[in-house]
Amino acid sequence: MQILIIKTSSLGDVIHTLPALTDAQKHYPDLQCDWLVEETFAEIPAWHPVVKRVIPVALRRWRKQPWQTWYSGKWHQFIQTLKLKQYDKVIDAQGLIKSAWLTVKARGQRCGLDRHSAREPLAALAYQQRYAIPKNQHAVTRVRQLFAEVLDYPLPNSPPDYGIVKHCKPQCPSSNTLSTVIFLHGTTWVTKHWPDSYWIALAERVTAADLAIRLPWNTVQEYERAKQIATIHPNISLIPKSNLQGIATELEQAQAIVGVDSGLAHLAAALAVPSVTLYGATEPARTGTYGLQQNHLQAHFPCAPCFNKQCTYQGLSGISPACYEDLSVEKVWKALQRILKCKAR
């Protein structure tokens, strides 16, 4: 059987689709899969052993310069690539109008969520086969259920297997003699940022326990924050800017992770790295890190979770976002200590 998966973004959403593909492989050992994904995240699907071809798309970049994309022939070339193969099933695992539109351009039976299940109900009009998948469950479970329905096998009750751990194992393990904790401090939403002063205070506790800290970064703002944290102790170092493969290798070697709600936190979960993930404006029930050794700390605050990208809290608070008053350094440090003790046993 040959299928095409359409799940273009974001990083967390792409990762959430991997366990469904592992399920499908167990029921169809000869399964061959192509995956249509945003160019930024094209590394991820290629790590799964079932994926034979990754088809990158640049919708995020092209929509900023639509006329240039059209007249340069890039769009036409992309459509030609998409139509090269006839598939048994084309599965839109995203349920958005943009992903449904891409589904129509592919060759094969179009399958996706019905209008009551899709994030954007109009997307369901593009599919030839529509499936009702309840929304009140985690995204990983929803995608696993969708694949089971489309490909006609019973939904497994086993824990999710993302299928990428072997690919991300480092060939040359780190020579660092200290156990390492990685701080995933970067995220795109302002309301997801744990205060810088909290990260510094947590770093003081971690290094006092004779642990090393590694800090990834992507943007200038993240680089400046990482440098600020690193100044407090020689056992804190920055991870050189790299592709997702490089970050995954770093995560694989960590003793534990502390992170905010971000794509890299989902990558750590897919690699089963023991993690403490912090949730203020968002909550983990439906889109949080999912898998083995994942620990969630949810802020209990009058307006949390608000799911807003900008904080609108009008009350008095000594920090911003205010909801993180409930996720103190001490609370996070105790949660981190628990998972470090469990791993040491």
C-alpha positions as CSV (number, residue, x, y, z in Angstrom):
1,M,0.0,0.0,0.0
2,Q,1.2,3.5,-0.8
3,I,-0.1,6.5,1.1
4,L,0.6,10.2,1.1
5,I,0.4,12.1,4.5
6,I,-0.3,15.8,4.4
7,K,0.7,17.4,7.7
8,T,2.7,20.5,6.9
9,S,3.2,22.2,10.3
10,S,3.9,23.1,13.0
11,L,6.8,21.2,14.5
12,G,4.7,19.8,17.4
13,D,1.9,18.8,15.0
14,V,4.3,17.0,12.7
15,I,5.8,15.1,15.6
16,H,2.3,14.2,16.9
17,T,1.6,12.3,13.6
18,L,4.6,9.9,13.9
19,P,3.0,7.3,16.2
20,A,0.1,6.8,13.8
21,L,2.6,6.0,11.1
22,T,4.2,3.4,13.4
23,D,0.8,1.9,14.1
24,A,0.1,1.6,10.3
25,Q,3.5,0.0,9.7
26,K,2.7,-2.8,12.2
27,H,-0.5,-3.7,10.3
28,Y,0.9,-3.2,6.8
29,P,4.6,-4.3,6.9
30,D,5.0,-3.4,3.2
31,L,3.5,0.1,3.7
32,Q,5.3,2.9,1.7
33,C,4.6,6.5,2.7
34,D,5.4,9.9,1.2
35,W,4.9,13.0,3.4
36,L,4.1,16.6,2.4
37,V,5.5,19.0,4.9
38,E,6.7,22.6,5.3
39,E,10.3,22.9,4.3
40,T,11.3,24.1,7.8
41,F,10.3,20.7,9.3
42,A,11.2,18.4,6.4
43,E,13.9,16.7,8.4
44,I,11.4,15.1,10.9
45,P,9.4,12.8,8.5
46,A,12.6,11.5,6.9
47,W,13.6,10.1,10.3
48,H,10.8,7.6,10.3
49,P,11.7,4.3,8.5
50,V,8.4,4.0,6.6
51,V,8.7,7.4,4.9
52,K,10.3,6.9,1.4
53,R,9.9,10.5,0.1
54,V,9.5,13.8,1.8
55,I,7.8,16.5,-0.4
56,P,8.7,19.9,1.0
57,V,6.4,22.8,0.5
58,A,7.1,26.5,1.2
59,L,3.6,27.9,1.9
60,R,4.9,30.1,4.7
61,R,7.5,31.7,2.5
62,W,5.5,31.7,-0.7
63,R,2.5,33.6,0.7
64,K,4.8,36.5,1.5
65,Q,5.7,36.8,-2.2
66,P,2.8,35.2,-4.2
67,W,3.4,36.8,-7.5
68,Q,7.1,36.0,-7.5
69,T,6.4,32.4,-6.6
70,W,3.9,32.1,-9.5
71,Y,6.0,33.7,-12.2
72,S,9.2,32.0,-11.2
73,G,7.5,28.6,-11.9
74,K,8.1,27.3,-8.3
75,W,4.4,26.7,-7.7
76,H,4.0,24.8,-11.0
77,Q,7.1,22.7,-10.3
78,F,5.8,21.8,-6.8
79,I,2.4,20.7,-8.3
80,Q,4.2,18.5,-10.8
81,T,6.2,16.9,-8.1
82,L,3.1,16.3,-6.0
83,K,1.3,14.6,-9.0
84,L,4.1,12.3,-9.9
85,K,2.6,9.3,-8.0
86,Q,-0.8,7.7,-7.7
87,Y,-1.5,6.8,-4.1
88,D,-4.0,4.3,-2.6
89,K,-4.8,6.9,0.1
90,V,-4.1,10.6,0.6
91,I,-4.5,11.4,4.3
92,D,-4.9,15.0,5.4
93,A,-4.0,14.7,9.1
94,Q,-4.3,18.4,9.6
95,G,-7.9,19.4,8.9
96,L,-7.2,22.9,7.7
97,I,-8.4,24.6,4.5
98,K,-4.8,25.0,3.3
99,S,-4.0,21.3,3.9
100,A,-7.3,20.2,2.3
101,W,-6.4,22.3,-0.8
102,L,-3.1,20.5,-1.0
103,T,-5.0,17.2,-0.7
104,V,-7.0,18.0,-3.8
105,K,-3.8,18.6,-5.8
106,A,-2.6,15.0,-5.0
107,R,-3.6,11.8,-6.9
108,G,-5.4,9.3,-4.8
109,Q,-8.5,8.7,-2.6
110,R,-8.7,11.8,-0.4
111,C,-9.3,11.1,3.3
112,G,-9.7,13.4,6.2
113,L,-11.8,14.5,9.2
114,D,-15.5,15.3,8.9
115,R,-16.8,18.8,9.4
116,H,-17.5,18.2,13.1
117,S,-14.0,16.9,13.7
118,A,-11.8,19.2,11.6
119,R,-10.3,22.4,13.0
120,E,-11.7,24.2,10.0
121,P,-15.0,22.6,9.0
122,L,-14.9,23.7,5.4
123,A,-11.8,21.5,4.9
124,A,-14.1,18.4,5.0
125,L,-15.5,19.4,1.6
126,A,-12.2,18.3,-0.1
127,Y,-12.3,14.7,1.1
128,Q,-13.9,11.7,-0.6
129,Q,-13.9,9.8,2.7
130,R,-14.6,11.6,5.9
131,Y,-14.2,10.3,9.5
132,A,-15.7,11.4,12.8
133,I,-12.8,11.7,15.4
134,P,-13.8,13.1,18.8
135,K,-12.0,16.3,19.7
136,N,-11.9,15.7,23.5
137,Q,-8.7,13.7,23.4
138,H,-5.0,14.3,22.8
139,A,-3.8,15.2,19.3
140,V,-1.6,12.0,19.2
141,T,-4.6,9.8,19.9
142,R,-6.8,11.6,17.4
143,V,-4.3,11.1,14.6
144,R,-3.8,7.5,15.6
145,Q,-7.5,7.0,15.5
146,L,-7.8,8.7,12.1
147,F,-5.2,6.4,10.5
148,A,-6.8,3.3,12.0
149,E,-10.1,4.4,10.5
150,V,-8.7,5.2,7.1
151,L,-6.5,2.1,6.8
152,D,-9.0,-0.2,8.5
153,Y,-7.2,-1.7,11.5
154,P,-8.1,-1.7,15.2
155,L,-6.9,1.3,17.2
156,P,-3.9,0.1,19.4
157,N,-4.1,0.7,23.1
158,S,-0.3,0.7,23.4
159,P,1.8,3.8,24.3
160,P,2.7,5.9,21.3
161,D,5.9,4.9,19.4
162,Y,7.3,7.8,17.5
163,G,9.7,5.6,15.6
164,I,12.6,8.0,15.5
165,V,14.7,7.1,18.6
166,K,17.1,4.9,16.7
167,H,17.7,7.6,14.0
168,C,18.6,10.2,16.6
169,K,21.0,8.1,18.7
170,P,24.4,9.9,18.7
171,Q,27.2,8.0,17.0
172,C,29.8,9.7,19.3
173,P,28.3,10.2,22.7
174,S,29.2,13.3,24.6
175,S,32.5,13.2,26.6
176,N,31.0,15.5,29.3
177,T,31.6,13.9,32.7
178,L,28.7,15.7,34.3
179,S,25.1,14.7,33.8
180,T,23.4,17.4,31.6
181,V,20.1,19.2,31.9
182,I,18.8,21.0,28.8
183,F,16.8,24.2,29.2
184,L,14.3,24.6,26.4
185,H,13.7,28.3,27.1
186,G,12.7,29.5,23.6
187,T,9.1,29.7,22.2
188,T,7.2,31.9,19.7
189,W,4.4,33.1,22.1
190,V,5.3,35.8,24.6
191,T,2.7,34.2,26.9
192,K,4.6,30.9,27.0
193,H,7.9,32.4,28.1
194,W,8.9,31.5,31.7
195,P,10.6,34.7,33.1
196,D,14.3,35.1,32.5
197,S,15.0,35.7,36.2
198,Y,13.4,32.3,36.9
199,W,15.6,30.5,34.4
200,I,18.7,32.1,36.0
201,A,17.6,31.1,39.5
202,L,16.9,27.5,38.3
203,A,20.3,27.4,36.7
204,E,21.9,28.3,40.1
205,R,20.2,25.3,41.7
206,V,21.0,22.9,38.9
207,T,24.7,23.8,38.8
208,A,24.9,23.7,42.6
209,A,23.8,20.1,42.3
210,D,26.9,19.4,40.2
211,L,25.0,19.2,36.9
212,A,25.8,20.8,33.6
213,I,23.3,22.8,31.6
214,R,23.0,23.1,27.8
215,L,21.1,25.9,26.1
216,P,19.8,25.7,22.5
217,W,18.9,28.9,20.7
218,N,17.5,30.0,17.3
219,T,16.6,33.7,17.4
220,V,18.7,36.7,18.5
221,Q,16.5,37.1,21.5
222,E,17.0,33.4,22.5
223,Y,20.8,33.8,22.0
224,E,20.9,36.8,24.3
225,R,18.9,35.0,27.0
226,A,21.1,31.9,26.7
227,K,24.3,34.0,27.1
228,Q,22.8,35.7,30.1
229,I,22.0,32.4,31.8
230,A,25.4,31.0,30.9
231,T,27.3,33.8,32.7
232,I,26.4,32.5,36.1
233,H,28.5,29.2,36.0
234,P,31.2,27.6,33.8
235,N,29.2,24.4,33.6
236,I,26.6,26.1,31.5
237,S,27.1,26.2,27.7
238,L,25.3,27.1,24.6
239,I,24.4,24.5,21.9
240,P,25.7,25.7,18.6
241,K,23.0,26.7,16.2
242,S,22.2,23.6,14.1
243,N,19.5,21.8,12.2
244,L,16.9,19.6,13.9
245,Q,19.1,16.5,13.7
246,G,21.7,18.3,15.7
247,I,19.3,19.4,18.4
248,A,17.7,15.9,18.5
249,T,21.2,14.4,19.1
250,E,21.7,16.8,22.0
251,L,18.4,16.0,23.5
252,E,19.1,12.3,23.3
253,Q,22.2,12.7,25.5
254,A,20.5,14.8,28.2
255,Q,19.7,13.5,31.6
256,A,16.6,15.6,31.7
257,I,14.8,18.5,30.1
258,V,13.1,21.6,31.5
259,G,11.1,23.4,28.9
260,V,8.2,25.6,28.0
261,D,5.5,24.6,25.6
262,S,7.4,24.5,22.3
263,G,8.1,22.3,19.3
264,L,11.5,21.2,20.8
265,A,9.6,20.0,24.0
266,H,7.5,17.7,21.7
267,L,10.7,16.5,20.1
268,A,12.1,15.6,23.5
269,A,8.9,13.7,24.3
270,A,9.2,11.8,21.0
271,L,12.7,10.7,22.1
272,A,11.4,9.7,25.6
273,V,13.8,12.1,27.4
274,P,12.6,12.7,30.9
275,S,11.1,16.2,30.9
276,V,9.4,18.9,33.0
277,T,7.3,21.0,30.7
278,L,5.7,24.3,31.9
279,Y,2.2,25.5,30.9
280,G,0.8,28.9,31.6
281,A,-1.3,30.3,28.7
282,T,-1.7,26.8,27.3
283,E,-2.6,23.5,28.8
284,P,-1.3,19.9,28.1
285,A,-4.6,17.9,27.9
286,R,-4.9,18.0,24.1
287,T,-1.6,19.2,22.7
288,G,0.9,18.8,25.5
289,T,4.0,16.7,25.4
290,Y,2.9,13.1,25.1
291,G,4.7,9.9,25.9
292,L,7.0,8.2,28.4
293,Q,8.6,10.2,31.3
294,Q,6.7,13.4,30.6
295,N,5.8,15.6,33.5
296,H,3.5,18.7,33.1
297,L,3.4,21.6,35.5
298,Q,0.2,23.7,34.8
299,A,-0.2,27.2,36.2
300,H,-3.3,27.6,38.3
301,F,-4.3,31.2,37.8
302,P,-7.6,33.0,37.4
303,C,-7.2,33.5,33.6
304,A,-5.1,30.4,32.8
305,P,-5.1,28.8,30.4
306,C,-6.1,31.8,28.2
307,F,-4.6,30.5,24.8
308,N,-3.7,34.1,24.0
309,K,-0.4,35.1,22.4
310,Q,-0.4,38.4,24.3
311,C,-1.0,38.6,28.1
312,T,-4.2,40.6,28.9
313,Y,-4.1,40.2,32.7
314,Q,-4.9,43.6,34.4
315,G,-4.2,42.7,38.0
316,L,-1.1,43.3,40.0
317,S,1.8,41.0,39.4
318,G,5.5,41.1,39.9
319,I,6.2,39.0,36.8
320,S,5.0,38.7,33.2
321,P,3.2,36.6,32.1
322,A,1.5,36.8,35.5
323,C,0.2,33.2,35.5
324,Y,3.8,32.0,36.0
325,E,3.6,33.3,39.6
326,D,2.1,29.8,40.3
327,L,5.1,28.0,38.6
328,S,7.9,29.2,41.0
329,V,11.5,28.2,40.6
330,E,11.2,26.0,43.7
331,K,8.3,24.1,42.3
332,V,10.1,23.5,39.0
333,W,13.3,22.5,40.8
334,K,11.4,19.9,42.9
335,A,9.8,18.4,39.8
336,L,13.2,18.2,38.1
337,Q,14.8,16.6,41.2
338,R,12.1,13.9,41.2
339,I,12.8,12.8,37.6
340,L,16.6,12.9,38.2
341,K,16.2,10.7,41.2
342,C,14.0,8.3,39.2
343,K,16.5,8.0,36.4
344,A,19.4,7.4,38.9
345,R,17.7,4.3,40.3
